[in-house]
């Protein structure tokens, strides 16, 4: 595992759309996912950094502790979360080690729109059962005669599948593999992920995840809640940011 480390605050200030966040835990559920997918890590998510929105994490998980910033509800499966809240949750509540991996590739408005279209289509897609996860991983290693990854065919969404479909929509992954061919380990530098357009992923940097003492926005069960004024300011900031993103969504879907 990499020795270099970075504070969460610094990682959040540096992150851009397409950067990866990887996690590894030691619980039975974590080990089950690692074994079922033959992967050294059990979770991967992606940064989404748009306009005046705070940094977000696009991923899929079993949990529903955080509010999905796309739907405004709490559910498992494909979700869009406040990035800081998500990292604190995985590091503290789930007791996972985390790593930050930056994407070296320019992200233009067209690429951002492609990400938003994928989020609109997949958000809320449920997380698969352990049996379906293992079966899907095996199926993903059979030839895909269609030669195309189809996000609309996903009845369930595992984190690595969501990353694969999103990276393909961004023009970073070649077509031809089923989404279930990908597991979190494919996004770890120990494996070979062939990106297009000259894009490269940097080495993993270990995250220094602080204790969640201040009740990060969107979480439940934080050890100390923010003040009422702070909460109102945070909610107002989120409402304004989401309205800004929401105004673009109908146009994006019409173009999609």
N, C-alpha and C positions, 0 to 999 in steps of 0.2 A: 504494500500500500504506500502511496506517496507520503513524503515527510513534510513538504511545504504546507503552510497553513495560512488562513486569512480570516479576519474577523467577519462576523455576519454583516455589520454595518458597512465595512469596506466593500464586501462582495455585492451588497445591495446598491451601493453607489456606482459600482462599475458595470453591473449587469445590463445586458441588452437582449432584445428578442432573439430567441434561439439558443441562448446559453442553457446548459444542463445542470441539474441538481440531482445527485445520486445518493442513495441511502442504503445502509446495511444494518440489520438488527440481528438479535440473537434469540428472539422468542420462538416458540414453536411455529407460529404463523409465518414469521419471517423465514425460518428454515424451510418450511413447506414450500413457499414460493421459490426459494433458491434452488431446492431440489427439483421441484416440478418443472422449472425452466432451465436447469443446469446453468445457473447464473451466479457470479460472485457477489452481486448486490441484488436487493429485492425491490427497489423502487427507483424510478427516474421521473423527473418532471422538467418542464421547460419554462424559461422566463418569457413573459409577454410584457413588453414595455412600450406603451402607446401614449402619445400626446401627454395630457396632464394626469393620466392615471398613475397611481402608485404602482410599483413593480408587482406583477401578478405571476402566479404559478399555474400553468396549464398541465393537468395530470389526471390520472384515474386512480382511485383508491377505494378500499372497503369502508373507510371511516366516513362519518358525517358530523364531525365536531365543528367544522367551519362552515360559514355561510358561503354558498356558491355565488360569486359576484356577477355571474351572467344571469342566473334565474332568480336570485334573491332568496333561494330556499336552501335547506340542508338535505343532502342526499348522498348516496355513495355513487361510485362510477366516475365518469368523466366530469371534471369540475374545474372551475377557474377561481383561484383563491388569492387573497392577499399574500404576497410572497413571504414577507417577514413572519406572518402568522403561521404559514404552512411550515416553514423551516423550524420555528420554535416548537410547533406541535410535534413534528417528527423527532426532533432532538430531545425534547423534555418528556412529553407524555408517552411517546412510543420508544424512547431511549435508543434512538438510532444514531450511528455515526453518519456524518454527511460530508459530501464533497461537491465542489463547484468546478464546472468545466466550461470555459468560454469558447464561443463560436467566433472564428475569424472569417467573417464574410459580411459585406455591406447589406443592410436591410433597408429596402426602399418601400415606398407606399404600396406598390403592387404586392410585395411580399407580405406586408402587414395585413392587407386586405385578404390575402389567401389564408392567413392564420385565423382571421376573424370569421371567415366563411366556414372553416373547419370547426371552430368552436361552436358556431351557430348550429351546425349539423349534428355534432357529437355530444354536446353538453347534455348531461343527464342519462347517457347510455349506461346501463348498469354494469357493475363489476362481475366478472365470471366466477362461477364456483371453482373450487380446487380441482375437481374432476375435469371440468370443461377447460380450465387453464392448462392442465397437463395434456389433455387430448388435443387442444389447439396448438400447443407447442410442437407435438409430433406431426400433426397435419401440416403445419407450416413448413416442414422439411420435405414434403412431397412436391412434385413439379406443379407450378401454377400455369396452366395452359392458356389462361386469358392474357397473361403478361402485364396485368395492371392491378395495382392496389385500389380496391373500391371501398372507400369509407362508408358508403351507404349500405354495404353488406354487413357491417358490424352490428350484430345483435347484442353483444356484450363488449366491453372495452377494458382491456388490461393496459397498464401504464405504458409499456413498451409499444403496444399496438398504436396507442394514441400518438406517441412520439413519431413512429414510423409514418403514419398517415399524414401527420402535420409536416414533418420534414419533406415528404414527397410533394405535398402541396406547395411548399416553399421553393421547390426545385432543387433541393439538396440531396435527395436520395433517388436512385434510379428506379424505374418501374420494373415489375416482374416478380416480386416476392410477395407472398401473402403477409398480411400484418402480423399473423401469429408466428412467422419465422423469427421475428425480433423478440428478444428478451432484454431485461435491463442491462445484462452483461455486454450486449452488442454496443451499448453506448459508453462502455468503460474502455479505457485506452489499451487494456490487455487484449482486446479483440480488434479486428480490423473492420472499420466501418468506412466504406468507400463513398465519400461525398463528391458531389458534382460542382461544376462552376468554380473549381479551385478552392472551395471552402475547406476549412480545417478546424478541428476541435483541439484545444490545448490540453495539456496534461491536467489531471485532477489535482485540485488543491483542497486540503482538508479544511473543513469549516470549524471555526471556534464559535460554538453555539452557546450563548449565555442562558442562564436560568430565566424562565418566563415570569418575571416579577411584576410586570406592569400591565398585564392583561391586554396583549396585542389585539388589535381590532378583528372582530369576527370569530374569536375563540370562545369556547365554553370551558368553564372549570379553571380559569387562570387563578393564580394564587393571590393576586391583588388586583382589584378592579380600578380602572382609571377614574378620574374625577368626572362629575356630571358635565362640567363645562368642557372637559377634554373629549368626552364621548360625543357631545353635541357637535363640537368642531369636527371631529372625525367623521361623523355621519353626514354632516353638511358637505365636507370635502368629497366623500364617496358619492353622494347624490349628484353633485355637480360634474364629477368625473364620468360617472356612468351615463348621465344625460348626454355628455359630449360624445361618448362612444356610441350611444344608442342612436343619435342622429345620423350616423354614418351607416348603420347596419342595413336599413332597407335598401339603400343605394347599392351596397355591396352584394346583397342577395339578388337584386335584379341583374347585376352584372354577372353573377355566378351562374 
